[in-house]
């Protein structure tokens, strides 16, 4: 199979698994909105949940993945499975010890962390105290999800993508079950969500063990774990702790500033961000996970041309998917929140305010996607310092624009500042990578995508017209709302697909050819 085929296959597998996870994630947010609305308890939970999630980006999907996967891939492909197994065991032992210490420190320092991330809550009696309690319950989630990131890196390099990508499904199910069945029996119902987070984190990790066992990589404690390879990976990880999680840091800063806005602002941003992450998680994260092992292999084998081609192909796919997805999010923002979230607790005013934040977030989908593809190239080259330097400037953009934007437009201004910082991040990563490995084929990418913008505009106009038939300001009428929204989305996708083939957009043909080849291999005797 060609490199493009491998990347597309891995992205498709993870995309299917992530789709299931995102659907249950949407169901989870619907349950939270319906049971807790947007106010005192939900604001406290979202800020408390932000704290272990921020550290998760530091120690898990961010710096750990960026440092471990290239090193593990190099050892596996150049020195064999036995050496790779020993390296994985040593990293597992090291990570267990580190994360135990970090988790204990996080629980003990919870009051300080809560004041740092939700300082605006101090003006509301009891809100900081509730946030602190929720954070103490949820913080050990970080321990499990960090080990899960290591396990996911091992399985991805070995070509196993489906089950690791399915892990968030179990977190969502645990949170839904706890909120639905446990919260009515608690004096403080929102604590049920925190219990669901902790249980879901443990289950996400445990379900990977049978697959690790079959692959021969079930982790075992190692007595001498700080060898040269582990130290090399740890040194690569250290700068990533400061830089790789810039997107999450910006999101956290936005929530901190939102805590000083009227009650409900944190919840509006959270719900909008969750819907924004729906297409991001299904395709962008899947593609980034799929391309990192491939780029790490090319870097280890010194195949510069193949690395550039994989990068160019990935960036074109990002544009092909994120531009219509961003337009769809903007046009469908009010209908989606009206259909899935609106009830007596979460009224039309909450729907409208949340939709405004989503409209401001949506253009950033392209820039977040580009950053998630460009950054792995630096990791594959074992350079985690450059993203750190770039993150410093994007952080300044987010804070520098967030404060005045917040004063002008409230929570919508914070979402717009996040989009602007994502654009700056992707631009600076592009320039830095061009200086490192040479021209990235910008002209060919533009040529491949030249028909995309007109097609997206036509699609958005058609969807907007159909959505005008829906009673989005009314509570209830879910069946009719679903019919109108479904017809609009189906029509938009069909119109976009037909336009791509009529205009001979290259990506549509490449994707179709890859699907045909996959089907042909399955039916071939």
N, C-alpha and C positions, 0 to 999 in steps of 0.2 A: 504494500500500500504506500502511496506517495505521502510526503510529509504533510501536504495540505489535507489529504484524506485522513491521516492520523489525527491532526488537530481538529478537523471538522467532526470526526467520529467521537473523539473524547468530549468535545464541546456539546455534541448532541446528547451523549449519554448523561453528562452532568446536567445539561439543560432540562432533560426529562425528569431527573431526580429532583432538581431544584424547583421545577414547576410544581411538583407535588408538595414540596416543602413550602413554597410561596403561597399556594392555595390554602394550606392549613394555617399559614401565617396570617392571611387575610381573614380567615375564619376566627383566628385568635383575636385579632384586633377588633373584629365585629363584636365578639363576646365581651371584650374589655369595654368598648364604647357603650354597649347596651347595658352592662351591669354597673359600670362606674362613671360613664359620661366623660365630661371634660371639666375638671375642677380640682378640688382639694386633694382627694385620694389619688386620682390618676396622675396629677402633676407630681406628687411625692413619689409614686412608683416609677414614673419614667425617668426622673432625675436619679433615683437610687439605682435603677437598672443601667443607666448610662455609665456609672462608675466602674463596675466589673467589666462592662463591655468595652470601655476605653482601654483598660488594662489588658483585656483579651486581644485587642488589636496590637498592643505593644508586644505581648509575649506569645501570641498565637498566630493569627493570620498574617500579621505584619512582619515583624523582625525575625521571628523564629522560622517561618516558612521561607523567607527570603534568604536566610543564612543556611538552613538545613538542607533544603532541596538541592541546590547546586552542588554542595559538598557531598551529599549522599549519592547523587546521580553520578558524579565523577568517580567516586570509589566503586560504585556498583558496576559501571561500564568499563572501567580501566583495571580494577583490581579484583573483581569477582564478588560473588554472592556472600561468601564466608566473611570476607573483610567488611562488606557492607552491613552484615548482620551484627558483627562485633561493634561497629561504629554506632549503629542504631541502639544497641543495648546500653552503650556508654552514655549516649545522649539522653536516653530515657531515664537512667539513674540520676544524671546531673539535673535534668529538668524536674524530676520528682522532688529532689531536695530544694531546689531554688523556689519552686512554686509553693511548696509547703511553707517556707519562710515568708514569701510574699503574701500568701493568703492569711497567715496569722497576723502579719503586720497590718494588712488592710482591714481586718476585723477590729483590731485594737485602735487603729487610727481613724475609724469610721466617723466620729464626730467632726474631726478636722476636714476629712474629705467631703463630707456633706455640706459643711459651710463653704468650702471652696467651690463646689459645683452648683450649689443651690442657695447662695447667700441671700438672694432676694426673698426666700421663704421666711426669713427671720421676722418679718413684719406681720406674719399670720400666726396666731397662737397655735402651737402644736404641730405645725407643718414640718419644721426641721426635725422634731423628735420622731415623727412618723417616718420621714425619709431615712433617718439614721437607723431605725429598727429594720426597715426593709433592706437597707444596704447590708447590715450585719448578717441577715438571713441569706442573702443572695451572693455575697462575695465569694464563698467557697466554690461557686459555679466556675470561677476563673481557673481553679485548679484542674477541674475535669476538662474544660474546653481547651486549655493549653496543651494537655497531653493528647487530646483529640487532634490538634493541629499537627503534632509530630507524627501521629499514626497516619493521618491523611496524607502527609508528605511522602511517607514510605509507600503507601498503597498507590498513590498517583504515579510515582516513578516506576512501580511495578506494573503499571497499566490498569490498575483497578480504580475506577472512578465512580461507579454508581452508588454503592453503599455509603462511602464517605460523604457524597453530596446529599444523600437522603437523611443524614443525621439530624438536621434542623427540624425535620418532620416530627421527630419524637419529642423534641423540646416543645414544639407548638402543641402537640397533643397533651402533654403533661400540663401545660399552662391552661389549656381549655378545660381539661378535666378538673383541675384544682379550682379554677374560677367557678365552674358551673356547679360542682357537687360539694366542694369543701367550704366555699365562701359563705353560704347561708348559715353555717353552723359556727362561725367565728364572730366574736364581738367586734373585731376590726376586719371586715371581709377582704380588704385588699391584701392582707397577709397571705391569703390562699395563693395569689399569683406568685409571691416570692417563694413559697414552698414548691410550686410547680416548676419554677426556674431551676431550683437546686436539684430536684428529682430529674428533670429533663437533662441537665448537664451530665449527670452520672450515667443515665441510660444511653446518651449519644456515644459515650466512650465505650461502654461495655459491649454494645452490639457490633463493634468492629473486631473484637477479639477472635471470633471464629474464622473470619477472613484472614486475619494475620496468622493464625495457626496453620491454615491450609497453605499459605504462601511461604511458611517457614520463617516468619519474622515475629513470632510472638515475643514480646519484650521480656527480658529477664534482668534482674539486678546485676550490676557489674561492680566488682570491688575497686578496681583501678579504672576510673572513668575519665580522668583529666589527661588524656593523651594528646598528642600533637594535633590530630584531626579535630577533636572536640574543642580544643582551645582555639583552633583556626575558625571553626564555626561560631564559637562564642564571640570572638573578636569581630567577626562579620555582623553578628547580631547587635552588638552594643550601639553602633551609630544608628541602626535601624530603629531602636527603641525611641530615639528622638525624632526620627524623620518619616518612617514608613506609614505611620498612623495619622498623617496630617489631615486626611479627610475626616476621620473620627474626632480628632482634636478640634477641628473647626466646628463640627457638629456639636461637640460638648460646649464649646465657647458660646455658640448660639443659644443653647439651652440655658446656660448660666445667665446670659443677658436677658433671655426671655423670662427668667424668674423674677425680674424687676418690672415686667409688663403686667397688665391686668390678668386676673386669674383665668386660666384656660389656655393661655398663650403657649405654654410648654406642650400641652396636649395637642393643640392645633399643629404645631411643628412636627410633633412625633407622628401623628396619623398621616400627615402629608409625606413625611420622610419615608414611612413604611410603604406607602403606595409607590413612591418614587423608586424605592429599592426593589419593587416587584420585577420590572424588566431588567433592572441592573443585576439582580441576583440570578435570574434565569439564564441570561446570556453573557453579560459582561464578566461576572465573577467566574462563570464556567469556562469561558474562553481564556481568561487570565490563568486559571489553574491548569488548563490543558496546555497552554503554550509555554509555561515555565519549565516543565521537564524537557520539552523539545529544545528550547533555547539553551538550557543548561547542558544538554548533550552536545549541541553544536559548539558551544563555547569550550567544553572539555576536549572535544576532538579538533578544535581550531578550524571549524568550517564556517568562516566568516560569511561567505556568499549564501549558504543555507540559512544562517541566522537572520540575515537581512530579508531574505525572501519570506521566511516565516513571519517576521515582523510586519512586512508590507501587507501580506495576505490578511493578517489579524486586524490591522488598522482599517483596511478596506471593509472587512466584515463588520467591524464596530460601527463605522459610518452607515453602512447599509441597514443595520438594525436599529441604531439609536435615534437617527433622525426621524423616521416615522413613529417610533415609540414615544419620543418626546412630544411630537405634535399630537399624538393620540392622548397622552396624559393631560395636556393642556385643554384640549377640546372636551374630554370626557370627565374632567375633574368634578364638577358639580353633580352630574348624573351618577357617577360611581359612589360618591359619598352619600348621596340621597338614597340610592338603592340599598347599599350594604350597611350603612351606619345610622341613618335617620330613624329616630323614634321619639318617645316622650322625653327621654333623658338627653338625647343628642338631637336637638332641633335644627330647623333650617338655617338659623343664624350660625350655629356651629358648623354646619355643612358648608356654608358660604365662606366662612373664615378659613376653614381647613383647605378648601379648594383654592383660595387665593394663594396660600403658601405653596401648594403643589404647582400652580402655574409659574411661580417664581423659581421653584426648584427644577422644573422640567428641562429647560435648555441646558442645564448642567450635565444631563445624561451623556451627551457626546463627550464632554471634557473629562468626566469621571472615567468613561470607557477608555479614552486615549491614555489617561494616566495609568490605568490598571494594566494596559498593554506595554507602555513604554517603561514603566518602573521595573518589571521583571527582567528586561534586558540588562539593566545595571546589576541586578542580583545574579544573573547568569554569569556576568563578567566579574562577579565577586566584588562589586563596588557598591557599598551601601552608604558611602559618604556623600556622594553627589545628591541623592534624594534628600538628605538631611539639610544640605545648604539651600536647596530649592524650597524645602518645606518652611524654612525660616521666613522667606519672603512671602509665601502664600499665606502664612499665618498672620503676618503684618497686614496683608490686604484684607483678610477676613475681619480682623479686629478694627482696623482703621476705617473700613467702609461700614462694618456692622453697627458701630455706635451712631454715626449720623443717619444711616438708613433706618435704624430702629426708631430714632426720634421723629423721622419723617413719616414712616409707613408701618411702624409697629412690628409685629411678628413677620409680616410680609417682607419688610426690609432686611430682616435677618436671613431669610431664605434667599433673597437676591444677592446678599453679600457672600453667602456660601457658593452660589453659582459663579460669581465673579472670581472668587479665589480658586475654584476648580479650573476655570479657564486659564488663569495665570499659571497654575501648577502644570497643566498639560503643555503649555507653550514653552515654559522654561525647561521641562524635561526633554521636549523635542530638540530644542537648541543645544542642550548639553549632550544629548546622545549623538546628534549630527557632528558635533566637534570630536566625539570619541571614536565613532566608527565610520564617519563619512556620510555622504548624501543618503537620505532615506527614501528617495523616490517620490517626493511630494507631487511633482508634475503628473506622474503615472496614477497616483491615488486620486487626484482631482479629475483626471480624464475618466477613470473608472466610475466616478460618482457624479459626473456632470449632469446626468438626467434625474438625479435623485430629488433635488429640491423642488423642481416643478411638479413631480409626481406626488411628493408629500403635500404640497399646497392643494392640489386637486383633491387628494384623499381627505385632507382635513376639512375642506369646504363641504364635501359630500356628507361626511360624518356630522358636522355641525348642523347641517340642514335637517338631517333625519332626527337628531337629538332634540330639535325644536318641538317635536311632537309629544315629548314626555312631560308629565306633571311633576316636575322635580321639587316643587315647593310644598307638595302635599305629603303628609305622613301616610304610610300604607301604600296600597295599590302596587305592591311588589311585583305581581305577575305582569302587569302592563309595563311597568318600568323596565323589568328584565327583558321583555319582548322588544321594546324600543332600543335599549342599549345593545342588546344582542344583534339586532338588525343593523344598527349603525356600525358596530365593530366588524361584523361579517362583511358588510358592504365595503367598508374602508379597506380591509385586508384584500378582498377580491379585486377591488379597483386598483390597488397598489400593485398586486401581482400581475394583473393583465397589463398595466402600464409598463412594468419592468420588462416583460417579454416583448411587447410591441416596440419599445425603445431599445431593446437588445442590451439591457444593463448586464454587464459581464458577470456580476456576482450571482444573479438569478440563474444564469446558465451553468455556472460552476457548481452551485449548490444542487441543481437538478441532476447534473452529471454524477456528482458524488452519491446522490441518493440512488440513481439508476444502477451504478456500479455495485453498491451495497446490496441492492435487491438481486442483481444478477448473480453475485457470489453466493447468495443464500439459496437460489433456485437451481444453481448449476449442480449437476449430478457428480 
